[in-house]
Amino acid sequence: MLQEHIVQNKPALLIEGQKRYAVVSDLHIGFESSLASNEIFLGKNTTVDETIDEISQIIASEKPDSVILLGDVKSSIKTISKTEWNDVPLFFEKISKKCHVILVPGNHDANIQRLVPDDITLISSTGMVEENILFTHGHTMPSENFSHVNKIVMGHVHPVFFQEESVVNGQRVWISLKTKKENIFPSTSGELEITIVPSFNKYFYATSKRQYKKSISPIIEKIKQVSSARIVTLDGTIIGDETILDQVL
């Protein structure tokens, strides 16, 4: 049975079994292009260099066999921007020298195969299964072919906690949900656990909920009624349960 724990102070999940996997999601490399259009400039290669450094640190400390990227490596949805043509291959080149990389594409990863080197394992956007866990981006409903799993690890929705008087207002958080399995896989019964990985992109936050637009996931839409939830900050502090889900989703 696979075991999991969050990497302290990092938006990364470590999965341990016969192999070790470090799981991250929603890098959104190239998102600076949209900021530049609003005259906000972060500097050339600033964010891709930061992303490479942070993931390299995780590889060095946790020593995974593979890094699983849960989609939205790039930021533009239907096209490849000039920034992405340069920065996405650079990212893959640097990280693949340190660790095997598996990519499960997300909704922002159209045509990403044109940017992926041969030594990267590119999976179908439907997701991949390791033992009892389905790893998927979260923008599509899982097929009944995956109904044997009892856990889903996903990204896509960029969970952030909103409570203006709180010291953790606007911070990225982990969400762990438990729901009836038939909510996702109608042909089965039992309990299903869903772990939502925070966005690795640290610039995806806000201090006011009305200024922050999260992505909609059909998985989350199907499980409005959950049996339990746990909301955890990046440093591992539990800050709430299912009663505050509307403040993070």
Secondary structure, 3 states (H helix, E strand, C coil): CCEEEECCCCCCEEEECCCEEEEECCCCECCHHHHHCCCCCCCCCHHHHHHHHHHHHHHHHHCCCEEEECCCCECCCCCCCHHHHHHHHHHHHHHHCCCEEEECCCCCCCCHHHCCCCCCEECCCCCEEECCEEECCCCCCCCHHHCCCCEEEECCCCCECCCCCCCCCCCEEEEEEEEEHHHCCCCCCCEEEEEECCCCCCCCCCCCHHHCCCCCCHHHHHCCCCCEEEEEECCCCEEEEHHHHHHCC
